[in-house]
């Protein structure tokens, strides 16, 4: 399947969204039947959701053009992060995706010191939170953890403020994940208090 076929629907959904709550928007994207349970598509989704909410929070008249450019840039960057990087590189693609989005918002460049340290610290915090979550092979859990942890770093930039989502969503992907942690996962339906 071509990359445009895999991500085109995500771009359309994000371009149409006015959300400034990344965790809620992530749930909307992941609930779509076209969103697969696992794989490198999540390396795009996490950063794309953060970028969409950031541009929405800016409330700029240039929002559509800026978001379209941001998503194209993110697509190029996330294409370099193959599936299974969590196991093969020791770096979860969801955390890397959040780092890519942060770098895009900051305008980070290889020789630019401003924003470099903060981006590295954010990704390290996200990786630590994902590692503490306990188990490999759950892209949806790792995406949720990355989004929730990234919001405070984006908000520390000043200017637009993303909203934290207090709700803990019940995962609907546990049935297709043969290595689901079950009740050890904070998103498993059996542990969610309604």
N, C-alpha and C positions, 0 to 999 in steps of 0.2 A: 504494500500500500504506500502510495506517495505521501510525503510529509504534509503536503497541503490537505490531503484527504484526512489525515490524522488530526491536524490542528485547525483546519479551516472553521469547523463548527465552534471550537473554543474561542477563536478570534471573534467570530460573529456574536457569540454570547457575551463576551467581555465588552465589545464595542457598544452593545445595546444596554449594558448594565449601568446603573447609577450608584451602585453600592460603594460604601466607604468602610465596610466591615469585611476584611479579607476572609475570616473563618466562615462567615455565612456564604460569601460568594464561592469559596472553595467547595462547600457542600452542594451548592447548586450545580457547579460544573461536574463534580464527581457523581452526582445523582443521575446525570444524563446517561442514557443507555449506550451511548457511543464511547463512554469513558471506560476503558478496560481496567481490570482489577490491578494489574501489575505492569511494569515496564517503563521505558524511558519517556513516555508521554508525560509522566509526572515531573520530569526534569524541566519541562516547559510550563506545565500548569501552575506550579507554585509561584514562580517568578511572574508569570502572566497575571495571576490574580492580584499579587501585590502591586504590580504596575498599574493595573486597571483601577484599583481602589485609590492609589496615590494620585493618579491623574484626575479621578472624580473628586477627590478631596481638594485638589487645587482649584477646581471650579474655573478653569481658564477657558477663554473663548477658543483657544487653540487645542483643546482637549483631544478631539478626534484625530487631528494630524499628529500630535505628539504621541498619543497612545499607539497609533498605527506604526509609527517609526520605532517606538520602544519595543513593540511586540515583534517587529521584523528583526531588530537587533537581538532580542532575546532568543528568537528562533535560531539565528545564526550561532549564537553562543551555546545554546543548549544542544544543538546538533553534535557538538564536540564531546558530549557526555553520554557514553553508551549505557545500555542496560547493565545491571549488576556491578556498577561502580562501588556500591556499598561493600560487596565482598571482594572485588578484585583490586580496588584502589584504597579501600578503607575510608571512602568519602561518599556519603549518601547524596544522591543527585537532587533530592528535595532541598537539602541545605545549600548545595552548590547553586541551585536555581534561585533561591532567595538572595544569595550573594551576588549573582548576576544582576538581579533586579536592583539591588542596592547600588551596585557599581554604575548601572545605567542612570539611575536617579541622581547620583552624586557626580556623574560625568568623570568617573575614575579613568585613568590612563596609566600605562605601565610605568612611566617616570614621574607621575604626579603624586606627591606625598599626601595631599589633602584627601581624606576619605579612605586611604589605603588601610591604615591601622584599624579604623572603625569597621570596615568591611570584613577584615580578617577576624576581628574579635567577634563580630556577629556570627559568622559562619562557624567559628569554633564553639560558641555557645549553643548554636543549633545542633551541631554534631554531637555535643555532650548530651543534650536533652534527648536526642534521637537514640543515642547509644544506651542511655539509662532506661529507655522504654522497653528494652529487654529482648528483642528477637528480630532476626532478619526476615525478609520477604513479606513485608506489609507496606507497600508504597502509600496506601491511603492513610494509615496511621502516621507514617513518617511525614507525609505532606501536612497532616493536621498539626503535628508537633512543630514543624518548621514554621508554618504560618503563624501559629499562636506566639511563638518565641520571637519572630521577626518584627511583629507590630511595634514593640517598644523601641527597637532600634530605629525603625523608620520615623517614629514619632519624635525621637531625640534629635532628628535633623532640624526640627523647628518648622514653622510654616504649616503645611497641611497636616492634619491629624487623622490617623486611621482609628477606627473604633474597634475595641476589643469585644469579642462576643462571649458573653458569660455562659451561654448554653453549651453543654457537652453533647455533641451529636451521637446518636446510636448508629454504629456502623452497619451497613447492609451488605458488606462484602465478605463477612466472616464465613459464610457458607461455601464460598468458592475458594477460600484460602485453606489449603490442607495443613498448613503449619500455623494456623491462627492460635494465639495464646489463650483464647477463650476468656475466662474471667480475670486473667492477669492483665488484660488490655483495658485501659480506661474508656475505650470506645465500644466495647462489646455490649450488646443490648442487655445482657443479664446484670450488668453493673451500673447501668444508667438509671438514676432516680428521676422519674417523670414528675 
